[in-house]
Amino acid sequence: MAEYLVLIYQDESANTDPAVQEQTMAGHIRFGEQNGAALRGGNALQPSGTATSIRSDGSGGFTITDGAFAETKEALGGYYVVEAADLDEAIAVAKEIPAPVGGVEVRPIRPM
Amino acid sequence: MDASVEAAVADAHRREWAFVLAATVRVTGDIDLAEECVQDAYARALSTWPTQGIPDRPAAWLTTVARRRGIDVLRRRTTHDRYLPQLAEPASGSDDDGDDGLPEIADDRLRLIFTCCHPALSPEAQVALTLRLICGLTTGEVARLFLVQESTMAARLTRAKKKIAAAHIPYRVPALAELPERIGAVLDVVHLVFTTGHTAPGGSDLVRTDLVTQAVYLARMLRTLLPDDADVAGLLGLIVLTHARQTTRLAADGSLSLLSEQDRSRWDAAEIAEGLALVREALQRRPPGRFALMAAIAAVHAEAPTWSATDWSELVGLYDLLVVIWPSPVVALNRAVAVGFAEGPEAGLKVLDGLSDEPQLASYAYLPSARADLLRRLGRTDEARAAYREALALTDNAVERGFLQDRLVELDGP
């Protein structure tokens, strides 16, 4: 079995309608119930405006900046850690994640 | 070196590479290692067949040698278990001597094709992997086919193989429910190899025979492996019907010979008969798929005894269906050309002008050249000339350039 990090990206500005948010939340609960056996973790994140980026300045110090690491239209909004036999199985689970205003990215986790 | 041995090894390379490699990947689980072992097995064949004789079943011999070597290497790897690859099937007789029933190995080949054409890989990587792993071309040969540096192609292949291993792209035939979606990617790869060879995007030759040969080989292999699939039948039908006209596409002086000018008696009758049977089979599935319709279009041309006897309204009807399931501006362009023959150049031009804003066609030479032809037939010579010049500016293939230049000269003529 392999582990995958499934990153949920969404357009934060589009996601303000409380009815849609409620529906998405219910979708996540259903997703969790249906895929409990494969899930190793997962969380929703605070909006990208709350992010802080820390970059090494190359001489032992750090530069701290306000904002996400990469500014994109669709921001990272949450994640799941999924265990699956192979990529096809991971993609099948990822397809069930509610992401009405964006999509998900599946990244294999490197085994330690 | 015994010439017959060399010929036998070359023949086994051409016919059996995919077969041997796919059976070896099943044991090693690791594509890189399998490639190494299979290359090794072919080298061993060159050195041992002269003394031991050519085996009755070269593929089985090569598979046995490659698999044994793979198992040896895996045993010697101290970290074997850490890398125990997801591609290998741990149980079921991985030690056997290549004495398998043919269907099982045929299945292995199909597994490997689906791995190479997995949608998680970029389209360029899918094509490169297919040519390298299924057709057995060397990295240098694949690089030459796509007119890139060998180091560029090597990097592309390495990156793709790393992704297969790291992301655990499976080595298996997709489940029935996924098959229609996944077979599409495989057919796209084979079709791309064919079209790239049929009219080379650049260079001095109109046709790249090497690519066409590989595409025919791949389509035939798919047909053997998936004999009941209507899309596979459609693609093979399309390829053989198009290939049947191959030798008449160039005039004696090497210039381009259009469908309207070709000597139809020289079309390959056997390929046409085979293609027509495949089209009938492919069209039985409702609704017909993309390749079935494209093959049906090729069949209408193949069945017309002369250019003037071509059933253009049938072609327009087929393009109408095709453009619905495959709304590509290129299909719409071909439809406009068919309308131009079915209903006259004025009607064709009207449809074509509706496409002039398509961004996908902005640098597509066939748009101005189709327009030029319609204008020429309408006697609007100045506009036709401008359109031919526009097409010329967008065309790299030397034979096609020659054709456009000849047309320009004709317009300036007496």
Interface residues (C-beta under 8 A of the other chain):
Chain A: A2 A84 A85 D86 L87 D88 A90 I91 V106 P108 R110 P111
Chain B: R82 Q86 H118 A120 A166 A167 H168 I169 P170 P174 E178
